[in-house]
Amino acid sequence: MARAALAHLGIFVWDLAAMERFYSGVFGLVVTDRGVGAVFRNDLVFMTGSADQHHQLVLASGRLPDAPSTVMQISFK
């Protein structure tokens, strides 16, 4: 029987540039893509630590500074 494995995670952030620097500096993730969401019009930064995956983490703008941490998406394969 196959086991589920985490594929990627998306989170809403209030300072996109700071979070990009954090995940690059602390975890060594690299930016693979950027854009604006098709369904929700937030700025997106796609990051990965694996050369064979387009992204493992998606950072999305739109979190208000006083809002609690918000997971946008968790995907398993």
LUMKEDO-612789 format. One record per residue (C-alpha): y, x, z; residue number from 1; residue in three letters. Coordinates in Angstrom, 3 decimals. Example, Ala and Ser with C-alpha at 12.3 -4.5 7.8 and 13.67 -1.06 7.14 Angstrom:
2
((-4.500, 12.300, 7.800), 1, 'ALA')
((-1.060, 13.670, 7.140), 2, 'SER')
END
This chain:
77
((0.000, 0.000, 0.000), 1, 'MET')
((3.427, 1.357, -0.986), 2, 'ALA')
((6.010, 1.802, 1.736), 3, 'ARG')
((9.657, 0.912, 1.322), 4, 'ALA')
((12.057, 3.857, 1.157), 5, 'ALA')
((15.815, 3.813, 1.528), 6, 'LEU')
((17.376, 4.131, -1.936), 7, 'ALA')
((21.092, 3.984, -1.174), 8, 'HIS')
((23.728, 2.677, 1.197), 9, 'LEU')
((27.181, 1.254, 0.540), 10, 'GLY')
((29.923, 1.008, 3.152), 11, 'ILE')
((33.454, -0.355, 3.202), 12, 'PHE')
((35.996, 2.225, 4.380), 13, 'VAL')
((39.736, 2.117, 5.067), 14, 'TRP')
((40.519, 5.721, 4.013), 15, 'ASP')
((38.483, 6.469, 0.891), 16, 'LEU')
((39.745, 10.048, 0.470), 17, 'ALA')
((39.007, 10.970, 4.100), 18, 'ALA')
((35.482, 9.553, 3.917), 19, 'MET')
((34.836, 11.371, 0.638), 20, 'GLU')
((35.899, 14.640, 2.309), 21, 'ARG')
((33.735, 13.876, 5.351), 22, 'PHE')
((30.517, 13.156, 3.438), 23, 'TYR')
((31.138, 16.125, 1.123), 24, 'SER')
((31.932, 18.543, 3.922), 25, 'GLY')
((29.427, 17.471, 6.564), 26, 'VAL')
((26.464, 16.379, 4.427), 27, 'PHE')
((27.124, 18.321, 1.223), 28, 'GLY')
((27.151, 15.188, -0.956), 29, 'LEU')
((28.809, 15.443, -4.360), 30, 'VAL')
((30.775, 12.801, -6.234), 31, 'VAL')
((28.870, 11.585, -9.298), 32, 'THR')
((31.113, 8.722, -10.375), 33, 'ASP')
((34.192, 6.651, -9.503), 34, 'ARG')
((35.428, 3.289, -10.566), 35, 'GLY')
((36.465, -0.213, -9.628), 36, 'VAL')
((33.893, -2.856, -8.735), 37, 'GLY')
((33.142, -5.497, -11.353), 38, 'ALA')
((32.514, -8.317, -8.863), 39, 'VAL')
((34.878, -7.230, -6.122), 40, 'PHE')
((37.839, -5.175, -7.352), 41, 'ARG')
((37.619, -2.400, -4.736), 42, 'ASN')
((37.824, 1.306, -5.569), 43, 'ASP')
((34.367, 2.914, -5.454), 44, 'LEU')
((33.154, 6.494, -5.007), 45, 'VAL')
((29.494, 7.223, -5.761), 46, 'PHE')
((27.958, 10.252, -4.008), 47, 'MET')
((24.576, 11.944, -3.910), 48, 'THR')
((22.762, 14.892, -2.421), 49, 'GLY')
((19.967, 14.718, -4.979), 50, 'SER')
((20.249, 15.846, -8.599), 51, 'ALA')
((17.843, 13.126, -9.746), 52, 'ASP')
((19.768, 10.180, -8.212), 53, 'GLN')
((23.084, 8.886, -9.539), 54, 'HIS')
((24.096, 7.887, -6.032), 55, 'HIS')
((22.719, 7.628, -2.539), 56, 'GLN')
((25.993, 6.555, -0.949), 57, 'LEU')
((28.736, 4.275, -2.242), 58, 'VAL')
((32.100, 4.282, -0.506), 59, 'LEU')
((34.194, 1.182, -1.180), 60, 'ALA')
((37.846, 0.624, -0.306), 61, 'SER')
((38.899, -2.582, 1.329), 62, 'GLY')
((38.064, -2.230, 5.008), 63, 'ARG')
((41.055, -3.070, 7.180), 64, 'LEU')
((41.977, -0.387, 9.765), 65, 'PRO')
((41.217, -2.700, 12.697), 66, 'ASP')
((37.984, -4.126, 11.232), 67, 'ALA')
((34.594, -3.132, 12.642), 68, 'PRO')
((32.318, -0.917, 10.555), 69, 'SER')
((30.975, -2.901, 7.618), 70, 'THR')
((27.869, -2.167, 5.583), 71, 'VAL')
((28.383, -3.299, 1.991), 72, 'MET')
((24.827, -2.748, 0.738), 73, 'GLN')
((21.498, -1.262, 1.777), 74, 'ILE')
((18.905, -0.876, -0.982), 75, 'SER')
((15.240, 0.010, -0.696), 76, 'PHE')
((12.742, 0.940, -3.363), 77, 'LYS')
END
